[in-house]
Amino acid sequence: MKNYFFTILLFSTFIFVSIIKAEDIQLTPNQIEIIKKIDSFYNENPTLKSHITQIKNNETEVKGVLILSRPYNMRVEYDENDTIIITNEETITMQSKAKKQRSYIPMDETSLKFIIGEQKSLLDTEKFKIINFEEKDDSISITIVGTSFYIYSIGSATLIFDKTTLKIKEWILVNNSNTIKLLFDAPEISNKQIPVNIFNIEKIETMDFNSI
């Protein structure tokens, strides 16, 4: 089963990983206020639904759909292969739609945890270090790494937001020398409740993306 989203990104448990040497930056009062607005927006609207384009190491491009209900519940399906990815607090599960193959990755071993976990603020210094904040005319980019034991293997996550709407534009997940970039196409961000069966790998069903 081809696994476009997580295969190269997540197998840090099987190889030696150097400690990430990254310094957190000194945020300005204006940058802190921007981050607080982002935190507030996504805490009030924990559901994300979007068509995506995924780029692996600046080469492989594949399209699909993503549904996220924070914390931790996410489902990804691709247009051109039969892999379904479903996550929960402990595990990222990859399964073929025909249910013939299944594989697992611990959530604690991925920088995805920084984005879809239970945290309420990017300013949570017990869990994160912000190592880059970049403000452009149309976007805000924030790069985070983990603190304490997380810093050994998880890597970094960069979130790029539309400066006006605060809607997510890109995720960039980096582990070791591997990079996965997700581009979001007109994401729908809301507080809508998603049916729990969408995220149940044991009772996986065909998903009608447009009806959710």
Secondary structure, 3 states (H helix, E strand, C coil): CCCCCCHHHHHHHHCCCCCCCCCCCCCCHHHHHHHHHHHHHHHHCCEEEEEEEEEECCCEEEEEEEEEECCCEEEEEECCCCEEEEECCCEEEEEECCCCCEEEEEHHHCCHHHHHCCCCCCCCCCCEEEEEEEECCCEEEEEEEECHHHHHCCCEEEEEEECCCCCEEEEEEEECCEEEEEEEEEEEEECCCCCHHHHCHHHCCCCCHHHC
